[in-house]
Amino acid sequence: MTDHSHHGYITDKDKYLNRLKRIEGQARGIHKMVDDEKYCIDILTQISALTSALEAVAVGLLEDHLRHCVVDAARLGGDEADAKITEASQAIARLVR
């Protein structure tokens, strides 16, 4: 059972939403660069920046998840703690692929 009623990132929700808006703008910019047939290396540079921005959001969310959801579950112990640790481990594995 996963409780999604309170998430660790909730205190930084506006920060995450602002970052994601910037990321959306970056993606639209890359789309325009391709449409305008800009130089390949310039497009790849922007893709690299976009990837880094997404990774920064992912790492922030993961850290918030570990500090809040996983720590809270670990305090309670039992199956919920094991499930949260497994969930976090799987999320980390997806990020490093």
Secondary structure, DSSP 8 states (H G I E B T S, - for coil): ----SS-GGGGGHHHHHHHHHHHHHHHHHHHHHHHTT--HHHHHHHHHHHHHHHHHHHHHHHHHHIIIIIHHHHHH-HHHHHHHHHHHHHHHHHHH-
